[in-house]
């Protein structure tokens, strides 16, 4: 037994030394930046929940594609649906540059006869009515991802932490353009970012307390990404089906 003990101890030391160290998550900012090539993009789906006085319910479900160009998102095609209510018909919004087209949803009855798309030079954060509350953290924006890494705590598969709207707005062009409602500059955004083997975002959850709504309300958003680098080409709707005016 005295002879075996040193052998066992030595063998254990070899096994421990041979065990691979846990790999740290790759830098998501660099990984996403490498994907921002013209004519390519990513697909996503997300669920927006609201928690009012402790009761949670799904508010909106949304899915779509983002098209890249010149190192940023230059176009999007997003469909959102309210989980309940009279406005729970799918609402689709196409954005190319600074021009937006919306069809369906609450716009169905407000367009002139024969028209199915409403065109305008601006829109809410990620659509029309269904874009009132959306994902406020842009995982396709390298500067935003860099801030999440800097502010967050590294975990086995990504990063999690807290950042204020003001702090995020300093580095996020998309957040500044969106001008999210129901939030103040000092409101905290709690986030959890999950990365795939290439360091690309695969899942992002955020939550923040709503402001100025007269109740204890929190918004929670879960976004899942797939197909980074997929070839995507988003086109505008047919001009013959488009109107720049609403009848009501």
C-alpha positions in Angstrom: 0.0 0.0 0.0 2.9 2.3 0.8 4.3 1.6 -2.7 0.9 2.2 -4.4 0.1 5.6 -2.8 2.8 7.6 -4.6 1.8 6.1 -7.9 -1.9 6.9 -7.3 -1.0 10.5 -6.3 1.3 10.9 -9.3 -1.3 9.5 -11.6 -4.0 11.9 -10.3 -1.6 14.9 -10.8 -1.2 13.9 -14.4 -4.9 13.7 -15.0 -5.5 17.1 -13.4 -2.8 18.7 -15.4 -4.2 17.1 -18.6 -7.8 18.4 -18.0 -8.5 21.3 -20.4 -9.1 24.7 -18.8 -12.6 26.2 -19.3 -12.5 28.3 -22.4 -13.5 31.9 -21.9 -16.2 33.3 -24.2 -14.9 34.9 -27.4 -15.1 38.6 -27.9 -18.6 39.2 -29.3 -17.8 42.7 -30.5 -15.1 41.4 -32.8 -17.2 38.3 -33.8 -20.2 40.4 -34.9 -18.0 43.1 -36.6 -16.6 40.4 -38.9 -20.2 39.5 -39.9 -21.3 43.0 -41.0 -20.8 42.5 -44.7 -23.0 44.0 -47.3 -25.8 41.6 -48.5 -25.6 39.4 -45.4 -27.5 39.5 -42.2 -29.1 37.6 -39.3 -32.5 36.2 -38.4 -34.1 36.7 -35.0 -37.2 36.0 -33.0 -38.3 37.6 -29.7 -40.9 37.7 -27.0 -41.8 40.8 -25.0 -43.4 40.3 -21.6 -44.7 42.8 -19.2 -44.9 42.2 -15.4 -47.6 44.4 -13.7 -47.8 44.2 -9.9 -46.2 40.8 -10.0 -48.3 39.2 -12.8 -46.4 38.3 -16.0 -48.0 38.2 -19.4 -46.8 38.1 -23.0 -47.3 41.5 -24.7 -45.8 41.1 -28.2 -44.1 38.4 -30.3 -41.8 39.5 -33.1 -39.6 37.9 -35.7 -37.7 39.0 -38.8 -34.4 39.6 -40.6 -31.7 42.2 -40.4 -29.6 43.1 -43.4 -26.1 44.4 -43.0 -24.1 47.0 -45.0 -21.2 49.3 -44.3 -20.6 47.8 -40.9 -24.1 48.3 -39.6 -27.8 47.2 -40.0 -29.1 49.0 -43.1 -32.4 47.3 -43.6 -34.9 45.1 -41.7 -38.1 43.2 -42.3 -40.0 42.6 -39.0 -43.4 41.1 -38.2 -44.9 41.8 -34.8 -48.1 40.5 -33.2 -49.8 41.5 -30.0 -50.6 38.5 -27.9 -54.2 39.6 -27.3 -56.6 42.4 -27.9 -58.3 43.9 -31.0 -54.9 44.7 -32.5 -53.6 41.2 -32.5 -53.3 40.9 -36.3 -49.7 40.6 -37.6 -48.1 43.9 -38.4 -45.1 43.9 -40.8 -42.6 46.7 -41.1 -39.9 47.0 -43.7 -37.1 49.5 -43.2 -34.6 50.5 -45.8 -32.3 53.3 -44.7 -34.5 55.9 -43.1 -37.7 54.9 -44.9 -40.3 52.6 -43.4 -43.3 50.7 -44.8 -45.9 49.1 -42.6 -48.7 46.7 -43.5 -51.4 44.9 -41.5 -52.1 45.2 -37.8 -54.0 48.4 -36.9 -53.1 49.9 -40.3 -55.4 47.5 -42.2 -58.5 49.7 -42.0 -56.7 53.0 -42.3 -55.3 52.7 -45.8 -57.0 53.9 -49.0 -58.7 51.3 -51.1 -56.3 49.1 -53.0 -53.3 50.1 -50.8 -51.8 47.7 -48.3 -48.6 49.5 -47.2 -48.2 52.8 -45.4 -44.9 54.6 -46.2 -43.3 57.2 -43.9 -39.8 58.6 -43.2 -39.7 57.5 -39.6 -41.0 54.8 -37.3 -40.9 53.6 -33.7 -38.0 51.5 -32.5 -38.6 48.2 -34.3 -41.9 48.6 -36.2 -45.0 50.6 -35.8 -47.5 50.0 -33.0 -45.8 46.7 -32.0 -42.5 48.6 -31.7 -43.6 50.6 -28.7 -41.7 48.1 -26.6 -38.9 46.3 -28.1 -35.4 44.9 -27.5 -33.4 48.0 -26.4 -30.0 46.3 -26.6 -28.8 45.9 -30.2 -26.8 42.7 -30.4 -25.8 43.5 -34.0 -23.9 46.6 -32.9 -20.2 46.0 -31.9 -20.0 49.1 -29.8 -23.0 47.9 -27.7 -21.5 44.4 -27.3 -18.2 45.9 -26.1 -20.1 47.9 -23.5 -21.9 44.7 -22.3 -18.6 42.9 -21.9 -17.0 45.9 -20.1 -20.0 46.3 -17.7 -20.8 42.7 -17.3 -19.6 39.6 -15.5 -18.1 36.8 -17.6 -19.8 33.4 -17.3 -19.5 30.0 -18.9 -21.4 30.9 -22.0 -21.5 34.7 -22.1 -21.9 37.8 -20.0 -24.5 39.2 -17.7 -24.8 42.5 -15.8 -26.5 45.9 -15.6 -26.2 49.0 -17.6 -28.3 52.2 -17.6 -30.1 53.7 -20.6 -27.8 56.7 -20.3 -24.6 54.6 -20.4 -25.9 52.5 -23.2 -27.0 55.5 -25.2 -23.5 56.9 -25.2 -22.3 53.9 -27.3 -25.4 52.7 -29.1 -26.5 54.6 -32.1 -29.6 52.4 -32.5 -30.8 53.2 -29.0 -30.4 56.9 -29.5 -32.4 56.7 -32.8 -35.1 54.5 -31.2 -35.8 56.9 -28.3 -37.5 54.2 -26.2 -40.6 55.1 -24.3 -41.4 54.3 -20.7 -37.7 54.6 -19.6 -35.6 57.3 -18.0 -31.8 57.9 -18.5 -31.0 56.4 -15.0 -33.2 53.3 -15.5 -31.2 50.1 -15.2 -31.2 47.5 -17.9 -30.4 44.0 -16.6 -29.0 41.7 -19.3 -27.8 38.2 -20.0 -26.0 37.6 -23.3 -25.4 34.0 -24.5 -22.8 33.4 -27.2 -22.3 30.5 -29.5 -19.0 28.7 -30.2 -18.0 31.4 -32.6 -18.6 34.2 -30.1 -21.8 35.4 -31.8 -24.9 36.2 -29.9 -27.4 33.4 -29.8 -29.7 34.6 -27.0 -30.2 38.0 -25.3 -32.5 38.7 -22.4 -33.1 42.1 -20.9 -35.4 43.6 -18.4 -36.1 47.1 -17.0 -38.6 48.9 -14.9 -41.1 51.1 -16.8 -41.4 54.7 -15.9 -44.3 57.1 -15.8 -47.0 54.4 -16.1 -48.5 54.7 -12.7 -48.0 51.0 -11.7 -45.3 48.6 -10.7 -44.4 47.5 -14.2 -41.4 45.7 -15.7 -40.6 44.8 -19.3 -38.7 41.6 -20.1 -37.5 40.8 -23.6 -35.9 37.6 -24.9 -34.3 37.6 -28.3 -32.8 34.6 -30.1 -30.5 35.0 -33.1 -29.7 32.4 -35.9 -28.1 32.3 -39.2 -25.4 35.0 -38.8 -23.9 35.7 -42.2 -26.9 34.5 -44.1 -27.4 36.2 -47.5 -30.3 38.6 -47.2 -31.7 41.1 -49.6 -34.7 43.2 -48.3 -36.7 45.0 -51.0 -39.4 47.7 -50.7 -43.1 46.9 -51.3 -44.6 47.5 -54.7 -45.2 51.2 -55.2 -48.7 50.5 -56.5 -49.7 49.1 -53.2 -48.2 51.9 -51.2 -49.7 55.1 -49.7 -48.2 58.0 -47.8 -51.6 58.9 -46.3 -54.0 57.3 -43.9 -57.8 57.7 -44.2 -58.2 57.6 -40.4 
